[in-house]
């Protein structure tokens, strides 16, 4: 009798713990409190925005399941390999660069890449027929309204700190007066159009007179860029960025179509809010 009562109590307690961990249920898919907290940290958003992001993801999961859309591990690996090669890094160096610059682990990165590829396939299935190429007038109008998007620095003046020892390099960054003979320095001016988009983005996010996060240098060492100067901003002509504008307009249109689609889907899907993050 006591064993039976204990078993009943244990099962009830276990079920309570499972329910306690669930925050939102989208149709038959649960969103946990842990997932919401993690999304808040990764995306740097509040609870409501994190919940909206995860609800959208669950709706996308339902759609991909119903449409039998899938992404293989080899597709994820190929995407990572291409991005790493574009930055002259090995796969392991690329994982390390992402971890150092954004705090995302290799396993989380693979999940995000898979989500991205699934979304691309799903978007193509839902929105492809709804998106047409913009006219010349639309391209010109977009260019005039968003000229700042198509401007960039001419170059970056940097001091590159390079070392085989990541910990020593971090110590140097934390204390620039620290003497470290094993850390090499190299002052350069990097033309914007001669560096990768990832590096230019990293430098653009870095405040003047400060260091970038430590990243692999592609040769088995580590490096950090000390940003001394951002050279004059220059504007691209409309012809230089025409393809970029077309892709941007079509991407914006596609996302709007998809947002409307998933808003309607959300309105017609049973969503139960159980509890919020404390």
Secondary structure, 3 states (H helix, E strand, C coil): CHHHHHHHHHHHHHHHHHHHCEEEEECCEEEEHHHHHHHHHHHCCCHHHHHHHHHHHHHHHHHHHHCCCCCCHHHHHHHHHHHHHHCCCCHHHHHHHHHHHHCCCHHHHHHHHHHHHHHHHHHHHHHHHHCCCCCHHHHHHHHHHCHHHHEEECEEEEEEEEECCHHHHHHHHHCCCCCCCCCEEEEEEEEHHHCCHHHHHHHHCCCCCEECCCEECCCCCEEEEEEEEECCEEECCCCCCHHHHHHHHHHHHHHHHHHHHHHHHHHCCCEEECCCCC
